[in-house]
Amino acid sequence: MELHRTRAGSFGARAGDYAEHRPDYPADGVRWALAAATRPVRDVLDLAAGTGKLTAGLLPLGLGVTAVEPDDDMRAELSRRYPQVRALPGRAEEIPLPDGSVDAVVVGQAFHWFDHERALDEIGRVLVPGGALGLLWNDEDPDVEWVAGLLTVSGATGSALEDLRQPSPHPLFTPFEESAFPHTHRRTRESLAETLGTHSWLLVITPDERAAAMARIHDYLASRPETSGGEFDVPLVTKVVRAVRGGTP
């Protein structure tokens, strides 16, 4: 659990890199999450919003967005990039919004860091009845051979968090349903290495361990015909889990 907390709090020191190099979210996945709502969606909470990667996908939909993010550096980067968005300090377990104040809550790349029961209690509190909850994750597609090799070389440990992605049934919400959306991230060899360098398992190791891991990543990418020259698309799979806040809209 101590390592889990350390990894959860590791991103702020590289907030600029995170904003620059992490992928966005596919529009069809965002729309699918919001479409669970049984009422019109106008005001959305981006919870654990980080630097605003998911916020960026909500704004073109004409929605009112409030971002809540506990890390000061991540939140400052979000505000620098999206000054029109209200960005508040706060945690999933203590959301600084009134009861029934939003029509949807979305969480990008973060639900596995939450205390699930307390977070779902709080999300249910701020959602109106009939409002949608959407949980999204971008992952490199391990079914692609060169991607699977890259994940092995980089020492990726995302599978250790897989069980923490799945929410348990909660009395405030309808049963959770899941879908997956293909996605891509345009990268070069150098920028893909930088992207991997923003992942928590590479942020919490020692500087020597990080340097060795990054060298392995660079060497691997240079050795592969798919990634050795110019720009290329990194195949991603975006997992989306959604549910509806119970009660009468």
VOPAGU-2260 file (C-alpha; in pm, 1 decimal, decimal comma):
REM VOPAGU-2260
SITE   aa  ch    i         X         Y         Z
SITE  MET   A    0       0,0       0,0       0,0
SITE  GLU   A    1     289,0     237,7      65,5
SITE  LEU   A    2     417,6     181,6    -287,6
SITE  HIS   A    3      63,8     234,4    -417,8
SITE  ARG   A    4      42,1     570,8    -241,2
SITE  THR   A    5     388,7     666,8    -364,9
SITE  ARG   A    6     299,4     584,1    -723,1
SITE  ALA   A    7     -31,8     770,2    -696,3
SITE  GLY   A    8     149,5    1086,0    -587,7
SITE  SER   A    9     441,7    1062,0    -829,0
SITE  PHE   A   10     310,1    1257,3   -1125,6
SITE  GLY   A   11     328,4    1619,2   -1011,1
SITE  ALA   A   12     705,6    1644,0   -1035,6
SITE  ARG   A   13     672,1    1581,1   -1410,3
SITE  ALA   A   14     344,0    1760,6   -1472,8
SITE  GLY   A   15     473,4    1934,5   -1784,3
SITE  ASP   A   16     597,8    1607,6   -1933,4
SITE  TYR   A   17     266,1    1441,7   -1851,3
SITE  ALA   A   18      70,9    1715,1   -2027,9
SITE  GLU   A   19     303,7    1708,5   -2326,8
SITE  HIS   A   20     334,7    1335,0   -2381,6
SITE  ARG   A   21      33,0    1145,6   -2248,2
SITE  PRO   A   22    -235,5    1055,2   -2507,4
SITE  ASP   A   23    -578,2    1209,4   -2529,9
SITE  TYR   A   24    -900,2    1004,7   -2513,9
SITE  PRO   A   25   -1105,8     889,7   -2813,5
SITE  ALA   A   26   -1414,4    1102,8   -2865,6
SITE  ASP   A   27   -1637,8     800,0   -2916,3
SITE  GLY   A   28   -1528,8     658,1   -2581,3
SITE  VAL   A   29   -1600,4     986,2   -2402,5
SITE  ARG   A   30   -1942,6    1011,2   -2566,6
SITE  TRP   A   31   -2022,8     649,5   -2476,1
SITE  ALA   A   32   -1944,6     718,4   -2111,3
SITE  LEU   A   33   -2170,3    1024,6   -2102,9
SITE  ALA   A   34   -2449,2     851,9   -2298,0
SITE  ALA   A   35   -2526,6     637,9   -1994,2
SITE  ALA   A   36   -2704,7     936,1   -1837,2
SITE  THR   A   37   -3082,7     927,5   -1836,5
SITE  ARG   A   38   -3098,9    1307,9   -1819,9
SITE  PRO   A   39   -2940,2    1587,4   -2025,0
SITE  VAL   A   40   -2568,6    1629,6   -1950,9
SITE  ARG   A   41   -2460,3    1991,2   -1916,6
SITE  ASP   A   42   -2223,9    2009,9   -1619,2
SITE  VAL   A   43   -1945,0    1754,2   -1584,4
SITE  LEU   A   44   -1688,9    1689,6   -1313,0
SITE  ASP   A   45   -1347,0    1570,7   -1431,7
SITE  LEU   A   46   -1231,0    1400,0   -1113,5
SITE  ALA   A   47    -857,8    1353,2   -1052,8
SITE  ALA   A   48    -823,8    1560,7   -1366,5
SITE  GLY   A   49    -443,9    1572,7   -1371,0
SITE  THR   A   50    -323,6    1812,2   -1639,9
SITE  GLY   A   51    -656,5    1803,8   -1823,4
SITE  LYS   A   52    -617,8    1523,6   -2075,5
SITE  LEU   A   53    -983,8    1424,4   -2036,0
SITE  THR   A   54   -1096,8    1783,9   -1987,6
SITE  ALA   A   55    -966,2    1849,5   -2337,6
SITE  GLY   A   56   -1209,6    1592,5   -2474,5
SITE  LEU   A   57   -1506,1    1736,4   -2285,7
SITE  LEU   A   58   -1473,0    2100,9   -2384,8
SITE  PRO   A   59   -1546,4    2050,6   -2757,7
SITE  LEU   A   60   -1879,2    1893,9   -2656,9
SITE  GLY   A   61   -1995,9    2229,5   -2524,3
SITE  LEU   A   62   -2011,3    2108,9   -2164,4
SITE  GLY   A   63   -1949,6    2301,1   -1846,9
SITE  VAL   A   64   -1644,5    2137,1   -1690,2
SITE  THR   A   65   -1520,6    2150,7   -1332,8
SITE  ALA   A   66   -1184,4    1986,8   -1265,6
SITE  VAL   A   67   -1086,4    1850,2    -924,6
SITE  GLU   A   68    -723,0    1747,4    -876,3
SITE  PRO   A   69    -525,7    1695,2    -553,1
SITE  ASP   A   70    -175,9    1763,1    -688,0
SITE  ASP   A   71     -92,6    2134,0    -698,3
SITE  ASP   A   72     154,8    2102,4    -986,5
SITE  MET   A   73     -78,5    1894,7   -1201,9
SITE  ARG   A   74    -367,1    2132,9   -1133,5
SITE  ALA   A   75    -149,9    2435,2   -1215,3
SITE  GLU   A   76     -59,7    2279,0   -1549,6
SITE  LEU   A   77    -427,9    2216,8   -1622,1
SITE  SER   A   78    -512,0    2579,7   -1542,9
SITE  ARG   A   79    -228,1    2703,1   -1762,0
SITE  ARG   A   80    -359,5    2506,5   -2058,7
SITE  TYR   A   81    -734,1    2550,2   -1993,3
SITE  PRO   A   82    -780,9    2876,8   -1803,3
SITE  GLN   A   83   -1153,6    2873,3   -1879,4
SITE  VAL   A   84   -1204,1    2563,0   -1660,6
SITE  ARG   A   85   -1274,3    2593,5   -1289,9
SITE  ALA   A   86   -1002,5    2383,5   -1124,2
SITE  LEU   A   87   -1034,0    2298,5    -755,3
SITE  PRO   A   88    -808,0    2118,6    -507,8
SITE  GLY   A   89    -969,5    1803,6    -377,2
SITE  ARG   A   90    -971,7    1427,9    -364,2
SITE  ALA   A   91   -1212,6    1163,6    -489,8
SITE  GLU   A   92   -1291,2    1074,6    -130,2
SITE  GLU   A   93   -1370,0    1440,1     -42,2
SITE  ILE   A   94   -1507,1    1621,2    -345,2
SITE  PRO   A   95   -1541,4    1999,3    -290,0
SITE  LEU   A   96   -1880,6    2030,3    -462,6
SITE  PRO   A   97   -2239,7    2048,0    -332,9
SITE  ASP   A   98   -2480,6    1756,3    -339,7
SITE  GLY   A   99   -2639,7    1687,1    -677,7
SITE  SER   A  100   -2439,5    1957,2    -855,1
SITE  VAL   A  101   -2321,3    1776,2   -1171,2
SITE  ASP   A  102   -2483,4    1567,5   -1443,6
SITE  ALA   A  103   -2180,9    1344,1   -1502,1
SITE  VAL   A  104   -1851,0    1250,0   -1340,7
SITE  VAL   A  105   -1561,8    1122,1   -1548,9
SITE  VAL   A  106   -1230,1     984,5   -1429,1
SITE  GLY   A  107    -937,4     942,9   -1666,2
SITE  GLN   A  108    -650,5     709,9   -1577,6
SITE  ALA   A  109    -706,9     744,4   -1202,3
SITE  PHE   A  110    -984,7     530,6   -1051,2
SITE  HIS   A  111    -734,0     260,9    -953,8
SITE  TRP   A  112    -571,3     509,5    -715,1
SITE  PHE   A  113    -898,0     574,5    -525,4
SITE  ASP   A  114   -1046,9     422,8    -213,4
SITE  HIS   A  115   -1332,6     275,9    -417,7
SITE  GLU   A  116   -1609,8     267,9    -160,7
SITE  ARG   A  117   -1548,2     617,6     -26,0
SITE  ALA   A  118   -1499,0     758,4    -374,1
SITE  LEU   A  119   -1821,3     605,1    -506,7
SITE  ASP   A  120   -2008,0     741,6    -203,8
SITE  GLU   A  121   -1878,4    1089,5    -284,2
SITE  ILE   A  122   -1935,7    1061,0    -658,1
SITE  GLY   A  123   -2290,8     949,5    -588,0
SITE  ARG   A  124   -2337,7    1248,1    -359,0
SITE  VAL   A  125   -2237,6    1510,5    -617,2
SITE  LEU   A  126   -2419,1    1343,6    -908,2
SITE  VAL   A  127   -2783,5    1412,6    -975,4
SITE  PRO   A  128   -3010,0    1106,2   -1005,1
SITE  GLY   A  129   -2985,2     980,6   -1359,2
SITE  GLY   A  130   -2634,0    1123,2   -1396,3
SITE  ALA   A  131   -2352,2     923,9   -1554,0
SITE  LEU   A  132   -2024,5     799,0   -1413,8
SITE  GLY   A  133   -1752,2     715,4   -1666,0
SITE  LEU   A  134   -1412,0     564,8   -1588,7
SITE  LEU   A  135   -1155,4     566,8   -1870,7
SITE  TRP   A  136    -809,4     419,4   -1922,6
SITE  ASN   A  137    -573,5     439,1   -2217,9
SITE  ASP   A  138    -344,6     137,1   -2254,4
SITE  GLU   A  139     -90,0      36,9   -2513,7
SITE  ASP   A  140    -233,9    -257,2   -2707,3
SITE  PRO   A  141     -49,3    -569,1   -2585,2
SITE  ASP   A  142    -186,3    -777,3   -2873,2
SITE  VAL   A  143      48,9    -593,3   -3109,4
SITE  GLU   A  144     379,0    -780,3   -3107,6
SITE  TRP   A  145     617,5    -485,3   -3099,2
SITE  VAL   A  146     409,5    -315,3   -2828,2
SITE  ALA   A  147     414,9    -628,2   -2611,0
SITE  GLY   A  148     792,5    -635,2   -2645,1
SITE  LEU   A  149     816,5    -269,7   -2548,4
SITE  LEU   A  150     609,1    -323,6   -2236,1
SITE  THR   A  151     834,8    -610,8   -2133,5
SITE  VAL   A  152    1151,9    -408,2   -2194,3
SITE  SER   A  153    1018,1    -107,9   -2003,3
SITE  GLY   A  154     925,8    -313,9   -1698,1
SITE  ALA   A  155     559,9    -215,7   -1719,3
SITE  THR   A  156     363,3    -327,1   -1415,5
SITE  GLY   A  157      17,9    -204,8   -1516,3
SITE  SER   A  158    -122,8    -553,9   -1466,5
SITE  ALA   A  159     -57,4    -518,6   -1093,3
SITE  LEU   A  160    -320,6    -245,2   -1088,6
SITE  GLU   A  161    -573,4    -421,6   -1310,9
SITE  ASP   A  162    -780,8    -554,6   -1021,7
SITE  LEU   A  163    -803,7    -202,0    -880,9
SITE  ARG   A  164    -965,5     -73,2   -1198,7
SITE  GLN   A  165   -1287,9    -268,3   -1159,1
SITE  PRO   A  166   -1544,6    -100,3    -933,1
SITE  SER   A  167   -1746,6    -321,9    -703,7
SITE  PRO   A  168   -2127,0    -301,7    -710,4
SITE  HIS   A  169   -2249,4       2,6    -522,3
SITE  PRO   A  170   -2605,2      74,1    -402,5
SITE  LEU   A  171   -2609,5     423,3    -553,8
SITE  PHE   A  172   -2529,8     302,3    -906,2
SITE  THR   A  173   -2670,0      72,3   -1170,3
SITE  PRO   A  174   -2450,9    -228,1   -1259,6
SITE  PHE   A  175   -2127,9    -122,1   -1427,0
SITE  GLU   A  176   -2084,9    -198,6   -1794,3
SITE  GLU   A  177   -1766,0    -193,2   -1997,3
SITE  SER   A  178   -1659,1    -130,3   -2354,2
SITE  ALA   A  179   -1328,8     -83,7   -2538,4
SITE  PHE   A  180   -1238,4     166,1   -2808,8
SITE  PRO   A  181    -938,3     146,9   -3042,2
SITE  HIS   A  182    -723,4     456,5   -3032,1
SITE  THR   A  183    -383,0     572,9   -3153,9
SITE  HIS   A  184    -114,3     810,3   -3033,7
SITE  ARG   A  185     116,2     972,6   -3289,7
SITE  ARG   A  186     472,9     945,8   -3163,5
SITE  THR   A  187     839,1     938,2   -3257,4
SITE  ARG   A  188    1097,0     710,1   -3099,6
SITE  GLU   A  189    1203,2     991,7   -2866,3
SITE  SER   A  190     853,9    1107,9   -2774,1
SITE  LEU   A  191     729,9     753,3   -2708,4
SITE  ALA   A  192    1017,9     703,2   -2467,7
SITE  GLU   A  193     919,6    1029,6   -2298,2
SITE  THR   A  194     559,7     909,4   -2276,2
SITE  LEU   A  195     664,4     589,0   -2102,6
SITE  GLY   A  196     880,9     795,1   -1871,7
SITE  THR   A  197     567,1     957,9   -1727,2
SITE  HIS   A  198     427,1     624,6   -1604,5
SITE  SER   A  199     432,2     571,7   -1231,0
SITE  TRP   A  200     646,8     260,7   -1230,9
SITE  LEU   A  201     926,0     463,8   -1392,7
SITE  LEU   A  202     873,1     765,2   -1165,2
SITE  VAL   A  203     920,2     590,8    -830,3
SITE  ILE   A  204    1239,2     390,6    -896,1
SITE  THR   A  205    1589,4     521,3    -823,1
SITE  PRO   A  206    1759,5     755,1   -1071,9
SITE  ASP   A  207    2002,9     479,2   -1171,9
SITE  GLU   A  208    1718,5     232,2   -1226,1
SITE  ARG   A  209    1528,0     489,2   -1428,8
SITE  ALA   A  210    1830,6     569,3   -1644,8
SITE  ALA   A  211    1883,4     198,7   -1714,5
SITE  ALA   A  212    1514,8     145,7   -1800,7
SITE  MET   A  213    1506,3     447,4   -2031,6
SITE  ALA   A  214    1820,8     326,2   -2207,1
SITE  ARG   A  215    1658,2     -12,9   -2265,5
SITE  ILE   A  216    1349,3     156,9   -2406,9
SITE  HIS   A  217    1552,6     374,7   -2644,3
SITE  ASP   A  218    1759,6      77,1   -2761,0
SITE  TYR   A  219    1448,3    -132,5   -2820,8
SITE  LEU   A  220    1270,3     139,5   -3017,9
SITE  ALA   A  221    1580,2     195,9   -3228,3
SITE  SER   A  222    1593,6    -175,3   -3307,9
SITE  ARG   A  223    1236,0    -210,5   -3432,6
SITE  PRO   A  224    1140,5    -127,6   -3792,3
SITE  GLU   A  225     800,1      -1,0   -3672,5
SITE  THR   A  226     957,4     268,2   -3452,8
SITE  SER   A  227    1314,3     329,9   -3567,4
SITE  GLY   A  228    1252,7     619,6   -3803,9
SITE  GLY   A  229    1016,8     916,8   -3815,4
SITE  GLU   A  230     661,8     930,3   -3681,5
SITE  PHE   A  231     435,0     632,3   -3622,4
SITE  ASP   A  232     107,0     549,7   -3453,0
SITE  VAL   A  233     115,0     371,7   -3118,9
SITE  PRO   A  234    -189,9     141,3   -3105,8
SITE  LEU   A  235    -393,1     193,8   -2791,0
SITE  VAL   A  236    -705,7      42,0   -2641,1
SITE  THR   A  237    -923,2     271,2   -2431,6
SITE  LYS   A  238   -1123,4      87,8   -2168,7
SITE  VAL   A  239   -1441,3     265,5   -2055,9
SITE  VAL   A  240   -1657,1     159,6   -1762,0
SITE  ARG   A  241   -1985,3     338,2   -1702,0
SITE  ALA   A  242   -2287,0     338,9   -1471,2
SITE  VAL   A  243   -2584,5     557,9   -1382,4
SITE  ARG   A  244   -2662,7     721,4   -1049,3
SITE  GLY   A  245   -2988,1     566,7    -931,8
SITE  GLY   A  246   -3297,7     758,2    -832,3
SITE  THR   A  247   -3553,8     955,9   -1027,7
SITE  PRO   A  248   -3404,8    1223,6   -1256,5
